[in-house]
């Protein structure tokens, strides 16, 4: 089980790794959060006047942003104006001792500030730099302003999402950024492994938002290339199996059913009282079953509509068939599997007291991650970090007076 007792000593596999998180909404900060969850020492850098926009995203409680508490957990916070010469020099000093720098400014910005990888790695050859952009460091779109919404549109996700007779549909959350953030944490871990195992130096990781979500969307590109076919929206159905849909229960809940495995499809049809379809030639493969989705949905939907959600779940579980409820976030707080495995855990926050949030993303037996503290107020650690760099109280006061911190 992962340690979530606010022990300030990291226990994860990345303990001792130092990371500078100079990124903003959302992919870069999420990558840094995941790395911090597993032991890395993360310093979050924000502009002193224009703080990370994540502080203004989502809902707040008593003026305290809640999403920030999660995505900036396990991070020290420092304010630093990187467009000033003093701010740049402080950043260079921090980077000399860092293992990883994460940034998501437009290509060329760090170079203009004298913070290019070539300059930083000259003083620290082992430095790894994760550069997160919409479309990558090069190419005709490299300097375009981009948010996750735009790559969710371009990736094929919006095209495939929604009802067949309805418009393309965007997600109601930061899907592209979240997928890229998870990918970024994996990329940094690979670079650290290469450096340590193979005695290599550091390197630049060029991570765009578009590539990870294109991967998640699936095989559409290879279908288009090899078959000249563009997949179309199928609503909650699938072109690969049936029955696969959302079905309304007697007590006005929804449940999801998938039959990707042939044995599961057979069990479902026996459950709903139509074993005769198992003898149909077309029932033998998922793709052929999908061609008869109207009939199968009629059988399954009719059976489910006569039963409550709990009744449906109990029958399916007993038969070894796959079913899951459509949850609201509040339902996750009491789900027995979520509770038993501590997927959502309670963390003590200095401003708001105990709060429940997503736990670390995976459970490691020997080197578990931990949530040592929640996201901190802006610049909470500025004085301590700068003092550790050798700056005096007068130096720090002067920097603050001039808007550098």
VENZIKA-V115847 format. One record per helix or strand of 2 or more residues. SS is the DSSP state (H for helix, E for strand). FROM is the first residue (numbers start at 1). TO is the last residue. If there is no record, write none. Layout:
# VENZIKA-V115847
ss/from/to
SS/FROM/TO
SS/FROM/TO
This chain:
# VENZIKA-V115847
ss/from/to
E/18/21
H/27/37
E/41/46
H/53/56
E/60/61
E/64/65
H/66/71
E/75/79
H/85/96
E/100/103
H/109/112
H/117/123
E/128/133
H/148/154
H/157/160
H/175/197
E/204/208
H/209/217
H/220/227
E/245/248
E/254/257
H/262/271
H/275/279
H/281/284
H/286/290
H/293/305
H/309/319
E/323/325
H/329/332
H/336/340
E/344/349
E/353/358
H/382/388
H/393/401
